[in-house]
Amino acid sequence: MSRLPASVDHDILERRIISALVAIRDATGCSIHEAIDVFAVRYDELRRDRPDDFAVGPDEYGRGFYS
């Protein structure tokens, strides 16, 4: 994940899912489906390593976002 810009982490922590997906696609040139997979991996890493940086719990995080 080192090739991802720092803005991806910031977007994930701020619940800006679409912005994070766009940044992932821009940085990697991957498809939207691949970006969603990368997002999920990075989200899990951040949730594990920086749980206090999330404003909401995992049950509420993606509420209203459908992929």
Secondary structure, 3 states (H helix, E strand, C coil): CCCCCHHHHHHHHCCCHHHHHHHHHHHHCCCHHHHHHHHHHHHHHHHHHCHHHCCCCHHHHCCCCCC
